[in-house]
Amino acid sequence: MSEQPHIGGRAPLPIQVQAGEEYWWCACGRSKTQPFCDGSHEGTGFEPMQYIAPETKRVFFCTCKRTKTMPLCDGSHKELAT
């Protein structure tokens, strides 16, 4: 797929995750419940990404959808054009 996802935000969102819990990260950028999926990807060719927290801690989920370390932020939002 060559289509780029929508930019869901321009900064990561810190989320307190619980060890063993499942989270579904929005990969299309269209979700109104960023950084998580709300089903807005239907018909786009994008699918949400499952994330199972390895431990209880705060993590930073990507909202720009350009990270190389999906679903977590790698700082790629700093390179977005304004």
Biotite code that builds the C-alpha atoms (Angstrom):
import biotite.structure as struc

atoms = struc.array([
    struc.Atom([0.000, 0.000, 0.000], chain_id="A", res_id=1, res_name="MET", atom_name="CA", element="C"),
    struc.Atom([1.461, 3.359, -0.998], chain_id="A", res_id=2, res_name="SER", atom_name="CA", element="C"),
    struc.Atom([-1.200, 5.567, 0.593], chain_id="A", res_id=3, res_name="GLU", atom_name="CA", element="C"),
    struc.Atom([0.030, 7.543, 3.604], chain_id="A", res_id=4, res_name="GLN", atom_name="CA", element="C"),
    struc.Atom([-2.110, 7.515, 6.741], chain_id="A", res_id=5, res_name="PRO", atom_name="CA", element="C"),
    struc.Atom([-3.739, 10.731, 7.912], chain_id="A", res_id=6, res_name="HIS", atom_name="CA", element="C"),
    struc.Atom([-1.872, 12.678, 10.569], chain_id="A", res_id=7, res_name="ILE", atom_name="CA", element="C"),
    struc.Atom([-3.894, 12.012, 13.707], chain_id="A", res_id=8, res_name="GLY", atom_name="CA", element="C"),
    struc.Atom([-1.895, 14.445, 15.804], chain_id="A", res_id=9, res_name="GLY", atom_name="CA", element="C"),
    struc.Atom([1.422, 16.260, 16.008], chain_id="A", res_id=10, res_name="ARG", atom_name="CA", element="C"),
    struc.Atom([2.592, 15.036, 19.403], chain_id="A", res_id=11, res_name="ALA", atom_name="CA", element="C"),
    struc.Atom([2.648, 11.633, 21.084], chain_id="A", res_id=12, res_name="PRO", atom_name="CA", element="C"),
    struc.Atom([0.043, 10.794, 23.696], chain_id="A", res_id=13, res_name="LEU", atom_name="CA", element="C"),
    struc.Atom([1.246, 9.450, 27.043], chain_id="A", res_id=14, res_name="PRO", atom_name="CA", element="C"),
    struc.Atom([-0.891, 6.536, 28.189], chain_id="A", res_id=15, res_name="ILE", atom_name="CA", element="C"),
    struc.Atom([-0.572, 4.502, 31.377], chain_id="A", res_id=16, res_name="GLN", atom_name="CA", element="C"),
    struc.Atom([-0.792, 0.893, 30.155], chain_id="A", res_id=17, res_name="VAL", atom_name="CA", element="C"),
    struc.Atom([-1.360, -2.189, 32.288], chain_id="A", res_id=18, res_name="GLN", atom_name="CA", element="C"),
    struc.Atom([0.812, -5.303, 31.978], chain_id="A", res_id=19, res_name="ALA", atom_name="CA", element="C"),
    struc.Atom([-0.832, -7.931, 29.775], chain_id="A", res_id=20, res_name="GLY", atom_name="CA", element="C"),
    struc.Atom([-3.619, -5.600, 28.594], chain_id="A", res_id=21, res_name="GLU", atom_name="CA", element="C"),
    struc.Atom([-4.425, -5.360, 24.889], chain_id="A", res_id=22, res_name="GLU", atom_name="CA", element="C"),
    struc.Atom([-4.622, -2.003, 23.111], chain_id="A", res_id=23, res_name="TYR", atom_name="CA", element="C"),
    struc.Atom([-5.540, -1.358, 19.457], chain_id="A", res_id=24, res_name="TRP", atom_name="CA", element="C"),
    struc.Atom([-3.516, 1.507, 17.973], chain_id="A", res_id=25, res_name="TRP", atom_name="CA", element="C"),
    struc.Atom([-5.040, 3.509, 15.113], chain_id="A", res_id=26, res_name="CYS", atom_name="CA", element="C"),
    struc.Atom([-2.816, 3.127, 12.031], chain_id="A", res_id=27, res_name="ALA", atom_name="CA", element="C"),
    struc.Atom([-4.958, 5.132, 9.602], chain_id="A", res_id=28, res_name="CYS", atom_name="CA", element="C"),
    struc.Atom([-4.934, 8.435, 11.507], chain_id="A", res_id=29, res_name="GLY", atom_name="CA", element="C"),
    struc.Atom([-8.697, 8.920, 11.083], chain_id="A", res_id=30, res_name="ARG", atom_name="CA", element="C"),
    struc.Atom([-9.814, 7.802, 14.546], chain_id="A", res_id=31, res_name="SER", atom_name="CA", element="C"),
    struc.Atom([-11.521, 10.384, 16.739], chain_id="A", res_id=32, res_name="LYS", atom_name="CA", element="C"),
    struc.Atom([-10.231, 8.471, 19.788], chain_id="A", res_id=33, res_name="THR", atom_name="CA", element="C"),
    struc.Atom([-6.488, 8.881, 19.116], chain_id="A", res_id=34, res_name="GLN", atom_name="CA", element="C"),
    struc.Atom([-4.248, 7.055, 19.615], chain_id="A", res_id=35, res_name="PRO", atom_name="CA", element="C"),
    struc.Atom([-6.689, 4.155, 19.605], chain_id="A", res_id=36, res_name="PHE", atom_name="CA", element="C"),
    struc.Atom([-8.882, 2.714, 16.876], chain_id="A", res_id=37, res_name="CYS", atom_name="CA", element="C"),
    struc.Atom([-12.564, 3.638, 16.594], chain_id="A", res_id=38, res_name="ASP", atom_name="CA", element="C"),
    struc.Atom([-13.237, 1.762, 13.335], chain_id="A", res_id=39, res_name="GLY", atom_name="CA", element="C"),
    struc.Atom([-12.670, 4.768, 11.059], chain_id="A", res_id=40, res_name="SER", atom_name="CA", element="C"),
    struc.Atom([-10.226, 2.717, 8.953], chain_id="A", res_id=41, res_name="HIS", atom_name="CA", element="C"),
    struc.Atom([-13.072, 0.724, 7.362], chain_id="A", res_id=42, res_name="GLU", atom_name="CA", element="C"),
    struc.Atom([-12.635, 0.761, 3.585], chain_id="A", res_id=43, res_name="GLY", atom_name="CA", element="C"),
    struc.Atom([-9.190, 2.412, 3.686], chain_id="A", res_id=44, res_name="THR", atom_name="CA", element="C"),
    struc.Atom([-6.816, -0.548, 3.443], chain_id="A", res_id=45, res_name="GLY", atom_name="CA", element="C"),
    struc.Atom([-5.391, 0.273, 6.890], chain_id="A", res_id=46, res_name="PHE", atom_name="CA", element="C"),
    struc.Atom([-5.805, -1.980, 9.913], chain_id="A", res_id=47, res_name="GLU", atom_name="CA", element="C"),
    struc.Atom([-5.283, -1.167, 13.595], chain_id="A", res_id=48, res_name="PRO", atom_name="CA", element="C"),
    struc.Atom([-2.207, -2.598, 15.307], chain_id="A", res_id=49, res_name="MET", atom_name="CA", element="C"),
    struc.Atom([-2.474, -4.706, 18.417], chain_id="A", res_id=50, res_name="GLN", atom_name="CA", element="C"),
    struc.Atom([-0.220, -3.716, 21.320], chain_id="A", res_id=51, res_name="TYR", atom_name="CA", element="C"),
    struc.Atom([0.015, -5.893, 24.411], chain_id="A", res_id=52, res_name="ILE", atom_name="CA", element="C"),
    struc.Atom([1.702, -4.052, 27.268], chain_id="A", res_id=53, res_name="ALA", atom_name="CA", element="C"),
    struc.Atom([4.760, -5.988, 28.473], chain_id="A", res_id=54, res_name="PRO", atom_name="CA", element="C"),
    struc.Atom([4.620, -4.155, 31.806], chain_id="A", res_id=55, res_name="GLU", atom_name="CA", element="C"),
    struc.Atom([2.601, -1.548, 33.660], chain_id="A", res_id=56, res_name="THR", atom_name="CA", element="C"),
    struc.Atom([4.064, 1.844, 32.825], chain_id="A", res_id=57, res_name="LYS", atom_name="CA", element="C"),
    struc.Atom([3.506, 5.054, 30.882], chain_id="A", res_id=58, res_name="ARG", atom_name="CA", element="C"),
    struc.Atom([4.241, 4.794, 27.156], chain_id="A", res_id=59, res_name="VAL", atom_name="CA", element="C"),
    struc.Atom([4.006, 7.387, 24.391], chain_id="A", res_id=60, res_name="PHE", atom_name="CA", element="C"),
    struc.Atom([1.767, 6.314, 21.513], chain_id="A", res_id=61, res_name="PHE", atom_name="CA", element="C"),
    struc.Atom([2.392, 7.885, 18.100], chain_id="A", res_id=62, res_name="CYS", atom_name="CA", element="C"),
    struc.Atom([-0.382, 10.051, 16.668], chain_id="A", res_id=63, res_name="THR", atom_name="CA", element="C"),
    struc.Atom([1.375, 11.341, 13.539], chain_id="A", res_id=64, res_name="CYS", atom_name="CA", element="C"),
    struc.Atom([1.445, 7.795, 12.095], chain_id="A", res_id=65, res_name="LYS", atom_name="CA", element="C"),
    struc.Atom([4.972, 8.268, 10.692], chain_id="A", res_id=66, res_name="ARG", atom_name="CA", element="C"),
    struc.Atom([6.867, 6.425, 13.451], chain_id="A", res_id=67, res_name="THR", atom_name="CA", element="C"),
    struc.Atom([9.274, 3.621, 12.526], chain_id="A", res_id=68, res_name="LYS", atom_name="CA", element="C"),
    struc.Atom([8.582, 1.982, 15.921], chain_id="A", res_id=69, res_name="THR", atom_name="CA", element="C"),
    struc.Atom([4.815, 1.430, 15.626], chain_id="A", res_id=70, res_name="MET", atom_name="CA", element="C"),
    struc.Atom([2.803, 1.963, 17.703], chain_id="A", res_id=71, res_name="PRO", atom_name="CA", element="C"),
    struc.Atom([5.155, 3.959, 19.924], chain_id="A", res_id=72, res_name="LEU", atom_name="CA", element="C"),
    struc.Atom([6.570, 7.402, 19.179], chain_id="A", res_id=73, res_name="CYS", atom_name="CA", element="C"),
    struc.Atom([10.098, 7.685, 17.775], chain_id="A", res_id=74, res_name="ASP", atom_name="CA", element="C"),
    struc.Atom([10.072, 11.485, 17.356], chain_id="A", res_id=75, res_name="GLY", atom_name="CA", element="C"),
    struc.Atom([9.012, 11.431, 13.672], chain_id="A", res_id=76, res_name="SER", atom_name="CA", element="C"),
    struc.Atom([6.391, 14.128, 14.400], chain_id="A", res_id=77, res_name="HIS", atom_name="CA", element="C"),
    struc.Atom([9.271, 16.619, 14.726], chain_id="A", res_id=78, res_name="LYS", atom_name="CA", element="C"),
    struc.Atom([9.932, 16.239, 10.984], chain_id="A", res_id=79, res_name="GLU", atom_name="CA", element="C"),
    struc.Atom([6.367, 17.012, 9.846], chain_id="A", res_id=80, res_name="LEU", atom_name="CA", element="C"),
    struc.Atom([5.807, 20.107, 7.756], chain_id="A", res_id=81, res_name="ALA", atom_name="CA", element="C"),
    struc.Atom([3.723, 22.677, 9.585], chain_id="A", res_id=82, res_name="THR", atom_name="CA", element="C"),
])
